[in-house]
Amino acid sequence: MVGQITVTELARRLPTPDAPLVVDVREPWEIEIARLPGTMNIPMSEIPQRLAELPRDREIAVLCHVGGRSLRVAGFLAAQGFNTVVNVAGGIHAWSVEVDPGVPVY
């Protein structure tokens, strides 16, 4: 089973040296509406073809709109041998509500 990270925990960890790489699996049109700076953006449908772009020696936090797609991608990555993968619970929506109201809700 894949672990979860809350948006508040992610926000606390992002400025630290052990920050996870945030992989945003939303579609480009969604990222145009609301985005987190410093994320790696790979749409969910492209993950299997782009596995080589992801580091295996760093924790990965997978983000989507509300947490469903990211949970599926995190599970897929774990099955592919990525050892430290977590799902961002609540996705960008929770980030907008709980961390940064300047990020648009959609």
C-alpha positions, 0 to 999 in steps of 0.5 A: 500500500502506498503512503499518504502525505498531507498538503500541510506536511508537504508544505513544511517539507518543501523548503528542506533538503529532504524535500520530495520531488513533486510529480504533478500528473494532471493534464496541461490545461489543469496545470495552467489553472493552478500549479505548484512551483518546482513540480515535475509535470507528467500527465498520468497517461504518459507516466509509463513511457516516461519512467526513466525521467523519474529519480529512483534515489529520491522520495516522490510525492504524486499530486493531482486534482483531489488525490484519485489519479495520483494514488493510482500513479503512486501505486503504479510507481511502487509496483515498478520498484520506486521505493519511496512514493507517497500520494498527496492526499487531497491534491491541488484542491487541498493545497488551495484550501489548506495551504495557499488560497492564492492557488485557484480552486477549480 
